[in-house]
């Protein structure tokens, strides 16, 4: 057992694992009572804490804009002579795979059509041309700059303290300005790392549950397999076993190859919707106009509290901000590890803007085609909105080669499912192992199984609604951590430039100097 728990912080690992195990057990043995408690807790959180999610999503975006414009943006995430390890294309591709994945498949058609039929905040008449523009704009909003800004702040701070200050790649390391250089060993630092694991478990479990629901719907559509929570639980259990095997058997390279193939397949699906979806000119023109509207209005939109429209805010905007918060430690650690040598300005622009750009294109085309299929009467997508996991297959059914494209989508969802869960379990094990880059396989298995357990428990508690509730509730404690990370990073930047101010000469040379022979460009 000692060998299996090598490098493990017992307080962080057993504390977070024990808490989640109790939650999973409660969900499996008493789903109705847990559902009641979760609903009560969620109502309290939304009523008393919902504004905080909105303020945080706005603040991190403003912070990112500030860092891009400030001279601090010239500082490198590493020594001044360090250079990026990966090419820009590979770097952006890896971020896309980590931060988007199957979520785009689940919501790509369902969200724009939902907003089109019921425009948020009464901004347009339902099912009108104006409603289509509003629907696309809010889809960009929920998948755009604000969410990726959370990843940029978390990942940028972790990379700064790790590569420039020589500390472990841990969330607790970002608190060294207030806790000292041994922050990760102090009680508060260990609590921070435990909260990061708990938030990640809930966030990734929500994604697993959505993937499971969509896989079940696809299997039902193609092969007539019954659509039920029991079947979805079986799917999640099977996929959990697959990613546990992949994380412990040395076949990670093969899984990573499949994940990369999944990224190319996603682009292929995007082109399929663009070419055969019909109304291509209309879809593109709607996309251009709605993207422009979003870019101009993103800051005012970020401050909307939705007074009088609280139910919509809870089901969409606040859910999304909480979900992004819960994914922040996982994706933040991932992008930190692959970003050594980049400047803060380059890092923030890359993290916050590049994946968002693909999200624009995805929702403009896939969501726009979905709206046009409904408007033209070629598909009854509105009739599928009560089961959003079925919406993608409803849209594909109205397009040519529906059986082939639906089968490929099932494979694609499974690929994202396995590779994403694999990566999340390894990252959480790293958090529980004092930042070790080769965590114990035992820890990986335990956390991976708990992640699948949460997804199964939430499906039994209340399906999609319970999954969304879990994401919100699991993220609440970590919102305080995210605020602390941002404040500590600013404090560290101020102290660094106070002793070695970026006067524009040395830092500009460091930024503009060509990459050394042998470095990735």
C-alpha positions in Angstrom: 0.0 0.0 0.0 2.9 2.4 0.7 4.2 1.9 -2.8 0.8 2.5 -4.3 0.4 5.7 -2.3 3.9 7.0 -3.1 4.0 10.9 -3.2 0.3 11.0 -2.2 -0.9 13.7 0.3 -3.1 11.5 2.5 -5.1 14.5 3.7 -5.9 15.8 0.2 -6.5 12.4 -1.3 -8.5 10.6 1.4 -10.3 13.8 2.4 -11.7 14.6 -1.1 -12.2 10.9 -2.0 -14.1 10.2 1.3 -16.4 13.2 0.8 -17.2 12.2 -2.7 -17.7 8.5 -1.7 -20.3 9.6 0.9 -22.1 11.7 -1.8 -22.1 8.8 -4.3 -23.3 6.3 -1.7 -26.1 8.7 -0.7 -27.1 9.1 -4.3 -27.2 5.3 -5.0 -28.9 4.3 -1.7 -31.2 7.3 -1.2 -31.7 9.2 -4.5 -35.0 10.8 -3.5 -33.6 12.3 -0.2 -30.4 13.5 -1.9 -32.5 15.1 -4.7 -34.6 17.0 -2.2 -31.5 18.2 -0.3 -29.8 19.3 -3.6 -32.9 21.2 -4.8 -33.1 23.0 -1.5 -29.4 23.8 -1.5 -29.5 24.9 -5.1 -32.5 27.3 -4.5 -30.5 28.9 -1.7 -27.4 29.2 -3.7 -29.2 30.7 -6.7 -31.2 33.1 -4.5 -28.2 34.3 -2.4 -25.1 33.5 -4.4 -26.1 33.7 -8.1 -24.9 37.3 -8.4 -21.4 36.1 -7.4 -21.1 33.8 -10.4 -22.1 36.6 -12.7 -19.6 39.0 -11.0 -16.8 36.5 -11.2 -17.4 35.7 -14.9 -17.3 39.4 -15.6 -14.2 40.1 -13.4 -12.0 37.4 -14.9 -12.7 38.7 -18.4 -11.8 42.3 -17.3 -8.7 40.9 -15.6 -7.6 39.1 -18.8 -8.1 42.3 -20.8 -6.0 44.2 -18.2 -3.1 41.7 -18.3 -3.0 41.7 -22.1 -2.8 45.5 -22.2 -0.5 45.9 -19.2 3.4 45.7 -19.4 3.1 42.6 -17.2 1.9 40.9 -20.3 5.5 40.8 -21.6 6.6 38.5 -18.7 7.2 34.9 -19.7 5.8 31.9 -18.0 9.2 30.7 -17.1 12.7 32.2 -17.2 13.2 35.2 -19.5 15.1 33.1 -22.0 12.6 30.3 -22.2 10.6 29.5 -25.3 7.4 27.6 -26.0 7.7 23.8 -26.0 4.9 23.2 -28.6 4.0 24.9 -31.8 1.1 27.3 -31.7 -1.1 25.0 -33.8 -0.4 22.0 -31.5 -0.9 24.2 -28.4 -4.3 25.5 -29.5 -5.4 22.0 -30.6 -4.6 20.5 -27.2 -6.6 23.3 -25.5 -9.5 22.7 -27.8 -9.6 19.0 -26.9 -9.3 19.7 -23.2 -11.9 22.5 -22.9 -14.6 21.8 -25.4 -14.9 18.3 -26.7 -18.3 16.6 -26.4 -20.0 19.6 -24.9 -20.3 21.1 -28.3 -21.9 18.0 -29.6 -24.5 18.0 -26.8 -25.4 21.7 -27.0 -24.5 22.6 -30.6 -28.0 22.4 -31.9 -30.0 22.2 -28.7 -29.0 25.5 -27.2 -29.5 27.9 -30.2 -32.9 26.3 -31.0 -34.0 26.5 -27.4 -33.0 30.2 -27.2 -34.7 30.8 -30.6 -38.0 29.4 -29.4 -37.8 31.3 -26.1 -35.4 34.3 -26.3 -33.7 35.2 -23.1 -34.9 38.3 -21.2 -37.6 38.9 -23.8 -35.1 40.4 -26.2 -37.0 39.3 -29.3 -40.2 37.7 -30.5 -40.0 33.9 -30.4 -39.0 32.1 -33.6 -38.3 35.4 -35.4 -35.2 36.5 -37.4 -34.2 38.7 -34.5 -34.6 35.7 -32.1 -32.2 33.7 -34.2 -29.5 36.4 -33.8 -30.2 36.6 -30.1 -30.1 32.8 -29.8 -26.7 32.6 -31.5 -25.3 35.5 -29.5 -26.2 33.9 -26.1 -24.8 30.5 -27.3 -21.5 32.3 -28.0 -21.8 34.0 -24.6 -22.1 30.8 -22.7 -19.2 29.1 -24.6 -17.1 32.2 -25.2 -14.6 34.7 -23.6 -15.9 34.6 -20.0 -15.5 30.9 -19.5 -12.1 30.7 -21.2 -11.0 33.7 -19.2 -11.5 31.5 -16.1 -9.2 28.9 -17.6 -6.7 31.6 -18.5 -6.6 33.1 -15.0 -6.3 29.7 -13.3 -3.8 28.2 -15.8 -1.8 31.4 -16.2 -1.3 31.7 -12.4 -0.3 28.0 -12.1 2.1 28.3 -14.9 3.6 31.5 -13.5 4.2 30.1 -10.0 5.4 26.7 -11.4 7.7 27.7 -14.3 8.8 31.1 -13.1 9.0 30.5 -9.4 9.9 26.8 -9.4 6.9 25.5 -7.4 4.8 22.4 -8.0 2.0 22.7 -10.6 -0.7 22.9 -7.9 -3.6 25.3 -7.2 -2.2 25.8 -3.7 1.2 27.0 -5.2 -0.6 30.1 -6.4 -1.2 31.1 -2.8 2.5 31.5 -1.9 2.2 35.3 -1.8 0.0 34.9 1.4 1.0 31.4 2.7 4.7 31.4 1.9 6.8 29.1 -0.4 5.6 26.0 1.3 1.9 26.8 0.7 1.1 23.3 -0.6 2.0 21.7 2.7 0.1 24.1 5.0 -3.5 23.2 6.1 -5.1 26.0 4.0 -3.1 25.0 1.0 -4.1 21.4 1.3 -7.7 22.4 1.7 -7.4 24.4 -1.6 -6.1 21.4 -3.4 -8.8 19.2 -2.0 -11.5 21.7 -3.1 -9.9 21.6 -6.6 -10.3 17.9 -6.7 -13.9 18.0 -5.5 -14.8 20.7 -8.0 -13.2 18.8 -10.8 -15.0 15.6 -9.9 -18.4 17.3 -10.0 -17.6 19.2 -13.2 -16.2 16.2 -15.1 -19.0 13.9 -13.8 -21.5 16.3 -15.2 -19.8 16.0 -18.6 -19.8 12.2 -18.3 -23.4 12.2 -17.5 -24.3 14.3 -20.5 -22.1 12.1 -22.7 -23.8 9.0 -21.3 -27.3 10.4 -22.0 -26.3 11.3 -25.6 -24.7 7.9 -26.3 -27.8 6.2 -25.0 -29.9 8.4 -27.4 -27.7 7.6 -30.3 -27.8 3.9 -29.6 -31.6 4.1 -29.4 -31.8 6.0 -32.7 -29.5 3.6 -34.6 -30.1 0.2 -33.0 -33.3 0.5 -31.0 -31.6 0.0 -27.6 -34.0 1.2 -24.9 -33.5 4.8 -23.7 -33.5 4.8 -19.9 -31.4 5.7 -16.9 -30.5 2.1 -16.4 -29.0 1.8 -19.9 -27.2 5.1 -19.5 -25.7 3.9 -16.2 -24.5 0.8 -17.9 -22.9 2.9 -20.7 -21.2 5.1 -18.1 -19.9 2.0 -16.2 -18.5 0.5 -19.4 -16.8 3.7 -20.5 -15.5 4.2 -16.9 -13.8 0.8 -17.1 -12.3 1.7 -20.5 -10.7 4.9 -19.4 -9.5 3.3 -16.2 -7.8 0.7 -18.4 -6.4 3.4 -20.6 -5.0 5.3 -17.7 -3.3 2.3 -16.1 -2.2 0.0 -18.9 0.2 2.1 -20.8 -2.0 2.6 -23.9 -2.3 6.4 -23.2 -0.6 7.2 -26.5 -3.2 5.3 -28.4 -6.0 7.0 -26.6 -4.4 10.4 -27.2 -4.1 9.5 -30.9 -7.8 8.7 -30.9 -8.6 12.0 -29.1 -6.6 13.9 -31.8 -8.6 12.0 -34.5 -11.7 13.1 -32.6 -10.7 16.8 -33.0 -10.3 16.3 -36.8 -13.7 14.4 -36.9 -15.3 17.3 -35.1 -14.0 19.7 -37.8 -15.4 17.2 -40.4 -18.8 17.2 -38.8 -18.7 21.0 -38.8 -18.0 21.0 -42.5 -20.7 18.4 -43.1 -23.3 20.7 -41.5 -22.0 23.7 -43.5 -22.1 21.9 -46.9 -25.2 19.8 -46.7 -27.3 21.7 -44.1 -28.9 23.9 -46.7 -29.4 27.7 -46.5 -25.6 28.1 -46.4 -25.6 31.8 -47.3 -28.3 32.6 -44.7 -26.4 30.7 -42.0 -23.1 32.4 -42.8 -24.7 35.9 -42.8 -26.5 35.2 -39.5 -23.2 33.9 -38.1 -21.2 37.0 -39.1 -23.9 39.4 -37.8 -24.4 37.6 -34.5 -20.6 37.2 -33.9 -20.2 41.0 -34.4 -23.1 41.6 -32.0 -21.5 39.4 -29.3 -18.1 41.0 -29.5 -19.6 44.4 -29.1 -22.0 43.5 -26.3 -20.0 40.8 -24.3 -19.2 43.2 -21.4 -22.8 44.5 -21.0 -24.1 40.9 -21.3 -21.7 39.8 -18.6 -23.3 42.1 -16.1 -26.9 41.1 -16.8 -28.4 39.6 -13.6 -31.7 38.6 -15.2 -34.0 40.1 -12.7 -37.5 38.8 -13.5 -36.0 36.0 -15.5 -34.3 34.1 -12.7 -35.4 30.6 -13.8 -33.8 31.1 -17.2 -30.6 32.5 -15.6 -30.4 29.5 -13.2 -30.9 26.9 -16.0 -28.5 28.5 -18.4 -26.0 31.3 -17.5 -25.4 30.5 -13.9 -25.2 26.8 -14.7 -22.6 27.5 -17.3 -20.5 29.8 -15.1 -20.6 27.3 -12.3 -19.6 24.5 -14.8 -16.7 26.5 -16.1 -15.6 27.2 -12.5 -15.7 23.5 -11.7 -13.5 22.7 -14.8 -11.1 25.5 -14.1 -8.6 23.5 -11.9 -8.5 20.6 -14.4 -8.2 22.7 -17.6 -6.1 25.3 -15.8 -3.5 22.7 -14.8 -3.6 21.1 -18.3 -3.0 24.4 -20.1 -0.3 25.4 -17.6 1.7 22.3 -18.3 1.7 22.9 -22.0 2.4 26.7 -21.9 5.9 27.0 -20.5 7.9 29.8 -22.2 5.0 31.8 -23.5 4.4 35.4 -22.5 1.4 36.2 -20.3 -0.1 38.2 -23.2 0.4 35.4 -25.7 -1.0 32.9 -23.2 -4.1 34.8 -22.4 -4.9 35.7 -26.0 -4.3 32.0 -27.0 -6.4 30.5 -24.2 -9.3 33.0 -24.2 -9.6 33.8 -27.9 -8.5 30.8 -30.0 -10.9 28.1 -28.8 -13.6 30.7 -28.5 -13.2 31.4 -32.2 -13.9 27.8 -33.1 -16.9 28.0 -30.8 -18.2 30.9 -32.8 -18.0 29.0 -36.0 -19.5 25.8 -34.5 -22.6 27.5 -33.1 -23.0 29.8 -36.1 -23.1 26.9 -38.5 -24.4 23.9 -36.5 -26.8 26.0 -34.4 -27.8 28.1 -37.5 -28.6 24.9 -39.5 -30.6 23.6 -36.6 -32.8 26.7 -36.5 -33.3 26.6 -40.3 -34.2 22.9 -40.2 -36.9 23.7 -37.6 -38.1 26.9 -39.4 -38.4 25.0 -42.8 -40.2 22.1 -41.2 -37.6 19.6 -42.3 -37.0 18.4 -38.6 -39.0 18.7 -35.4 -36.2 19.8 -33.2 -38.4 21.7 -30.9 -40.2 18.5 -30.1 -36.9 17.0 -28.9 -35.9 19.9 -26.6 -37.3 18.1 -23.6 -34.7 15.4 -24.2 -31.7 17.6 -25.4 -29.4 14.6 -25.7 -31.6 13.5 -28.7 -31.5 16.9 -30.5 -28.3 16.3 -32.5 -29.6 13.0 -33.9 -32.9 14.6 -34.8 -31.0 17.2 -36.8 -28.8 14.6 -38.5 -31.9 12.5 -39.4 -33.0 15.4 -41.6 -29.7 15.5 -43.5 -28.3 13.2 -46.1 -26.3 10.1 -45.0 -28.0 10.3 -41.6 -27.2 6.7 -40.5 -23.5 7.1 -41.3 -23.2 10.6 -39.7 -25.1 9.4 -36.6 -22.9 6.4 -36.2 -19.8 8.6 -36.5 -21.2 11.0 -33.9 -21.6 8.1 -31.5 -18.0 7.1 -32.0 -16.9 10.7 -31.7 -18.8 11.2 -28.4 -17.3 7.9 -27.0 -13.8 9.1 -28.0 -14.2 12.4 -26.2 -15.8 10.6 -23.3 -12.9 8.2 -22.8 -10.0 10.6 -23.5 -11.5 13.4 -21.4 -12.2 11.2 -18.4 -8.8 9.7 -18.7 -7.1 13.1 -18.7 -9.3 14.3 -15.8 -8.5 11.3 -13.6 -4.8 11.7 -14.1 -4.9 15.5 -13.4 -6.9 14.9 -10.2 -4.4 12.2 -9.2 -1.6 14.8 -9.8 -3.4 17.2 -7.5 -3.6 14.6 -4.8 0.0 13.6 -5.2 1.8 16.9 -4.4 2.1 17.7 -8.1 3.7 14.5 -9.2 3.8 14.1 -13.0 3.5 10.3 -12.6 0.8 9.8 -9.9 0.0 6.4 -8.5 -2.2 4.3 -10.7 -4.2 3.3 -7.6 -5.1 7.0 -7.0 -6.0 7.4 -10.7 -8.3 4.4 -10.5 -10.0 5.6 -7.2 -10.7 9.1 -8.5 -11.8 7.8 -11.9 -14.3 5.4 -10.4 -15.6 8.1 -8.1 -16.1 10.4 -11.1 -18.1 7.7 -12.9 -20.0 7.1 -9.6 -21.1 10.7 -9.3 -22.4 10.6 -12.9 -24.4 7.4 -12.2 -25.7 8.7 -8.9 -26.9 12.0 -10.4 -28.8 10.2 -13.2 -30.6 8.1 -10.6 -31.3 11.3 -8.5 -32.8 13.3 -11.4 -31.2 12.9 -14.8 -30.1 16.0 -16.6 -31.5 18.4 -13.9 -29.5 16.6 -11.2 -26.3 16.7 -13.3 -26.7 20.5 -13.7 -27.4 20.9 -9.9 -24.3 18.9 -9.1 -22.1 21.1 -11.3 -23.4 24.3 -9.6 -23.2 23.0 -6.0 -19.8 21.4 -6.5 -18.3 24.6 -7.8 -19.5 26.9 -5.0 -16.5 26.4 -2.7 -14.0 26.7 -5.5 -15.4 30.1 -6.6 -13.7 31.5 -3.5 -10.5 29.8 -4.5 -10.6 31.3 -8.0 -10.9 34.8 -6.5 -7.9 34.1 -4.3 -5.9 32.8 -7.2 -6.5 35.9 -9.2 -5.6 38.2 -6.3 -2.4 36.3 -5.4 -1.3 36.3 -9.1 -1.7 40.1 -9.2 0.2 40.4 -6.0 3.1 38.3 -7.3 3.2 40.2 -10.5 3.3 43.5 -8.7 6.1 42.3 -6.4 8.1 40.9 -9.3 8.0 44.1 -11.4 8.7 46.2 -8.3 12.1 44.5 -7.9 12.7 44.1 -11.7 10.4 46.5 -13.5 9.6 45.7 -17.1 11.2 48.8 -18.6 10.6 47.6 -22.1 14.2 46.8 -23.0 15.1 43.4 -21.6 11.5 42.1 -21.7 11.0 43.2 -25.2 14.2 41.4 -26.3 12.9 38.3 -24.5 9.6 38.4 -26.3 10.9 39.3 -29.7 14.1 37.1 -29.8 13.8 34.3 -32.4 13.4 30.8 -31.1 16.7 28.9 -30.6 17.6 26.1 -32.9 15.7 23.0 -32.0 12.9 24.8 -30.2 9.3 24.4 -31.3 7.9 27.4 -33.0 
